[in-house]
Amino acid sequence: MLMICSNDSHKSDTEPIVYITTGDKELLLEKVDGAISDVEKLTERLVIEVDRTREYQQMDGFGYTLTGGSAMHLNAMSDVARSTLLHELFGDGENDIGINYIRISIGASDLDEVIYSYNDLPEGETDEELEHFSIEPDRKYLIPILKEILAINPEIKILGSPWSPPVWMKTFDIPIERNRDPKLPLTVGGGLNPKFEATYATYFVKYIEAMAAEGINIDAITIQNEPHHHRNNPSLYMEADQMRDLVKNHLGPAFEESGIDTKIIIWDHNADKPEYPISILDDPDARKYIDGSAFHLYAGSINVLTEVKEAHPDKNLYFTEQYVNTNGEFWGDLMWHTENLIIGASRNWSKTVLQWNLTSNPELTPYTPFGGCNVCLGAITISGDEVSRNQGYYAIAHASKFVPTGSVRIASSHLDALPNVAFKTPSNTIVLIVLNKSVEKVSFNIKIDNRTKLVSMPDNSVATIVF
């Protein structure tokens, strides 16, 4: 097992605080008195032992993708209502949830009202010098919202991911497009034309520099959102060997030459293909430019992340996307996302847990034709100035509100009956997130710092316990 040992012998004498959300919505991230008490010795009950001296990865944060559609919904609110909501989401006040990491699309995603890149040209034209590059499309919705968020939390980390390069950089002469539907727009699928790989690296550089000129620091980028999902709109298919060569021959050197310290993250797709990022990291000339690998969980097992970590212990892991289906149920979704993402991804070395996406409207628009997601439920539903908080909100909030950037995951007992994960914050607070999946109330012991506490949780509930 990979582990970092700490000699921190800090003992906290403060009384723990418990926040609970229940599947029946009777409690929604509410502080609950009487859920925890002292006991003199361990009983036969379940025991979660927390060891603050056994440290694992440092956390970057918990949050969402701020899609173009999300930014559009927020922009449509009145100034007062939008400010109130953004402070709740990104502030650090008593009633705020402290989101500290967001993902944005580089160009359009499938939840934008129009499809665009930063260098769109008439069919048949190219622009290898990128003379027509412009982030102007982002000025309509995304950049204004990002600036409001940064005014609330200047330290928030931002990850950028492209769904597709400009169409003129693509080729459709690749095997996977052999039986392509001629009705599909060119924004769907295709591959990156090798002759434009150097140009595409410069495209990333120009993007990062243009956002920096707006006061927006891009902390990290992924090379391609879901490189094996070539039927989204927009999308691009990219195999591991091309991603490897793009990084080592073009993108890494371009960042180095331009003095860009934005992290480069590979894969950004499901946990069923660990060989994809591992094969890239096996190349010494590529890996020197790469910070780590990103994952989604529409296929595969979250435990695969540890397999990638063990193959390359010095490289980081990120969980960057999972949506909540509008056809789901509150408790079923909250339970699954808490167990697999908040707890599962964190226990498998991920530095982030991000959901897809921040906001939706009651109609779940916008989404692009020919592939855009029409069942993706945002963490927040916005209708005018009216706001409702969905299961994705509470799943992330149970972590983001209490686990700031710079916190470290620490050891806690693995119990099938009570999935859990523990963190130590920069101020030495201990945060334990526990899931009770059973249909019965459960009592268990927490042992920490040579103290034992008895905790009671309602059936079908999530608890965040702060020591």
N, C-alpha and C positions, 0 to 999 in steps of 0.2 A: 504493500500500500504506500502511495506517495503521501508524505506528511511533513510538516514543518513543526519543530518543537520550540516552544517559548518558555522562558523561565518566569513569566508574569505570575506572581503569587497574590494578585489583588483579590481581596475578599469584599464583597458588598454586603452591607447591613441594611440596605434599603428594602422596604416591603415590595415584593413583586406586584406588578399591575397586569391585569388580564383584559384583553380585548377579544370579543367573540362575534362571529357571524354564524347564524344558523340557517339550515336549509329551508326552513319555513319562513324565513325573513323576519322572525320576531326580534332577532338581534342582528344588527347590521354594523359591524365594526364598532361595537359598543363596549365601553369600559364596564366591566362587571365586578361588583363587590361581592365578596363571600365565595369566590370560586377557588380560592387558594388559602391554605392554612398550614401552620407548623405541625410537624409530627416528631415524636421523640426518637423513633427508630424506624427502619425499613419494615414494611409489612409484606404480606404475600401479594400485594397488588403489583401491577406493572410498574417498572422503574425505568425512567429515562435519566441516564447519567450524562451530565454535561461537563466537559473538561476544557477549560479555557486555555490550558497550556498546549494543547494539540491543535495547531493551526494549519489551514489548508490555503485556498486561494483568496486573494483580496478581491472584493466585489467592486465593480464599476457602477452597477445600479440596476434598478427595476423600472420598467416603463412600457412604452407603446410605440408603434409607428404613427407618426404624424403625416398621414397621406395628404395629397392635394385636396381630396374630398373633405377630410377632417378639417383642414385649414379653411376651406370654403364654408363649412357649417359654422365655424367659430367666427369668421368674418361677418356672417349674416346676422349675428346677434347684436343687440344694442351694446354700446361701449361699456355701460355699467354692468350689464349681465355677463358680458365676455370677461371683463376684468375680474369679476367675482369668481367666475368659474376657473379661470386660469390661475388665480391665487390659490384656490382650493386644490387644484391639481398639482401645481408646481411649487407652492409655498411651503414654509416650515412651521406654520402656526399650529395651534392646538387642534383646529378643525380641518387642517390641510393634510394631503396624503404624500407630499414630498417626492413626486416623480423626479428621478435624477438621471434618467437616460432615455433618449428618444432616437428613433430611426426615421430617416426621411428618404425619399426616392431621388435619385440623380436623374432628372428628367421625369417623365410621367410614370406612374404605376398604373395598375388596373383599376384603382379607385380614384381616378382623376376624371374631370368632366371632358377634357380633350386629351388627345395623345400628342406628345411633343418630346423633342430632344432639344439640346441647346445649339443645334446646328442643322436645322431642317432646310432642305434644298429641293428645287424642282427635280423630278425624276430624270436621271441621266447625268446630273451634275455632281461634282465632287469639290471638296475644299480641304485639300491636304494641309494647307497652312492654317486652317481654322480661322480664316479672316472674318467669318460671319458668326463666330461663336458668341453666344449671349445667354445669360441667365434671366433675361427679361420675363419669360413665362412664369418664373417663380415670384416675381414682384407682385402679382395679382393677389395671391392668397398666402402663399407659404412664408415668404420673407417677412411680411408684416407680423404674422403670428409668431415666428421665431424671435423676432426682436422684442415682442411683448413678453415672451417666455424668458428670454435672457435678462430682461429688466427685473424679473422676479427671482430667477436663479441664474446668476452669471456663470456659475460653475457647472451647469448641466452639460453632460457629454452627448455629442451628436454623432450618429453613424449614418453614412450615406451609402445607398445601394442603387445601382442602375438596373432597370428592367430591360433596357435595350440601348445599344449605341444608336446614333443616327442611321437611318435606313441605308444611306449611300455607303456606309462602312460594312454592310452585310453581304454575305454570299448565300445563295440558296442551292449551291452545287455541293451539297453534303449528303451523305447516305440517308440520314434520317428524314430528309425532305423529298425523298424519291417519289413518294405518292402524295405529295402536297396537294391540298384542295386549292384549286385556282381562285376560289372566291375569297380566300383569306387575304387580309391586307398584309403588306410587307412588314408592318410593325410586328407581326406575329411570327416568331420562330426565325429560322435561318441561323447562320453562324457568322462569326467575325471573320471578315476577309483578311487573310494573313498579310496582304500588302498594306493594310491600314492599321496594323498592330502598333507601330510607333506613333501614328497619328492619334490612335485611341488613348495611348499613354499620355500624350500631351493634352488631350481632352480632359482627363482626370486632373491634371495639373492646373489647367485653366479654371476648372470648376472650383477647386479648393481655393485658388487665389481670388477668384471672383467673390466667393462667399466670405472669405476673410476681409475683403474690401468693404463688405457690408457689416463687419463686426461679428461674423458668425464663424466660429472655429469648428472645422470638421475634424473630430477626434480620430475617426477611423472610417475606412471605406471597405466594402466588400467588392470583389471583382464583378460579380454577376449574381443577381437574385435568381435562385432556383435554376441553375444552369442545365438541369435535366428536365425542365418543364417548358417545352418549346411551343405550347399551345395556349399560353396566356397572351393577353394583349395589353401592353407590349411584352415581348420576351425574346430570348436568344438562347440557342443551344451551344454549350461549350464543354468539351471534354477536358479531362485533367491535364493531358499533355499540352494543350494549347494554353490553359490557364497558367501552367508552370512556366512555359516559354514566354508568355506575355509578361509575367512578373520578373523573371530573371533577365530577360533581354531588353525589356522596354520600360515597364512601369517602375520597378525598383530603381534602376539607374536614373530615370527621369525625376523621381522624387528626390533622389540623392543630389542630383545636379541642381535642382531648384531649391534645395534647402528645406524641403517639406518633411515634417515629422509626423504627418498623419499616418496612422497604423494601416497596414495592408492585411486584410483578412480574407481567407479563401473559403471555397465551397458555398456556404450560405444556402444549404438545402437539407434534405431529410437525413435522419439518423440511420438509414439503411445502406449507406455507401461510405463506410469509414475508409475504405481503400482509396477513395478519391483524394481527400486531403492528405492522407498518410503518404501516398505516392508522390505528391508534390513536395511535401516536407522532407522526403527522402533525398531530394536533390539539393546538394549543399549550396549550389549557386542560386537557387530560388529561395531556400529557407532563410537565408541571411537577411532577406528583405521582408519576411512574413512574420507578423505578430502572432497569428493563430488561425483557428478555424471556426466557422459559424454553422449552426444547425437549426433546422425546423423539425417538427415531429408529426408530419402527416403520414409518415411511414417509418418503420424501424423502432428501436428501443432506446430510451433515454440513457441506458447504461452503456451504450456504444461510445458516448463521449469519453468515458474513462479509458476505453480501449485506445482512442486517439491520444489521450493524455499520456498513457503509459508508453506509447510508441515514440512520443516526442515530449518528454516531461518539461522542457523549457519553453514550450509554446502554449499560448492561452486558448481558452475555449469560450465561446459566446453562444447564447441561445437568443435568436433574433426574430422568430416569428411563429405564432400559432393563433388561428382565429377561433372565435366562438360562433357557432352556427345559430342563426336566428331561430331555427327549429328545435334547438335544445331546450333543456329545462334548467332552472336556476341552480338547484343543488347538484344535479349531475355534472353540469359544466364546472361549477365552482370546485367540486370534489376532484374531478379529473385534472383540472389545471393546477390546483394546489399540489396534488400528489406528484404529478409528472413534471411540472415546470418549476414552481416555487421551491418545492422540496427536491424533486428528482434531478432537475438540471443543476441546482446548486450543489447537491451531494455528489454530482458527477463533474465537478470542477468548472462549471460555467461561471464566468464573471458577470454575466447579465442574464436577465429574464425579461423578454419583450413580447407583448401580445400584439396581435393584428386585429383591430387598429384602434386609434384613440376615440373617434366619434363616428356616429352614423346618424342619419335622419330616419324618420318612421318609414320612408319608402326604400331605405337602403341604397339610395343613389348619392353620388354618381358612381357608375361602374362602366367600364369600356365595353363596347360590343365585341363579339367574337372572343370571349374568354374572361371578361372581368367578373369578379366575385359578386353575385347577387344575393348571397345568403350570409355575408359577413356582418356580424353584429358588433358595433363599436362598444368600447367600455362605457361610453356615455351616449345616450340618444338625445339629440337636440332637435326641438321643434319650436322655431322662433326663439324666444328666450326661456322656454320651458326645458328643463333638464331632468332626465331620469338616469339612474345609475344601475348598470347591468352587472352580470356576474363577473365579467372581466375586470370591472372596476375594483370589486372587493378582493378578487384573487391577487391582483398586483398590490393593492393598498395594504393588505396584511403584511407585506414585506417593505414596500417603499416608504411607508410612513415611519418605520422604525429602524431601517437598515440603511444608513447613508453611505454614499460613496466613500471608499476607504475602509469600510468594515471588512472583517475577515471571518470566513467560515471556520468554525471550530468543531471539535468532535462532540457527537451526541449518539447515544445508543440507537441502533437500528432496531425498530420493533415493527413487525408486520401489522400488528393491531393498531399502532399509533405512528404512522409515518411522520417524521419530524426533521427539522434542520435547525442548527444553532449558529449564531453569529456573535462576534464581539465588535462593538462599534469603536470608533476612534476615541470616544470618551470612556471606554472600558465598561459600557453597559452591555449586558448579555441579553440577546433576543432569541427566544425559542418559538418556532412556529410548529404547531401540532395539528394534525388532522384526525378527527374521530369519524370514521366512515360507518360505524355501526348504527343500528337503529335503537340503541340503548344508551343511556347516560353511562359515562365511564369515569372512574376515579383511578388516579395513578400517582406515583411519586416522582418528583424531580429531585435528583441529588446533584448539588452544585456547591463548590467551595466548602465542602464538609458540612453543608446544611442540607436538610431534606424538607421538601414542601409537598403537601398533599393537594392535588389539583382535581377539580371536578369539571367535566365538560358535558354539555348537553349532547343528545344524539344528533348525528348528522351536523357536525359543526367544525369550524376552523377557529383556532385560538392563537393569538400572538401574546406571549408572556414576556414581560420586560423586567429584568432584574437590575 
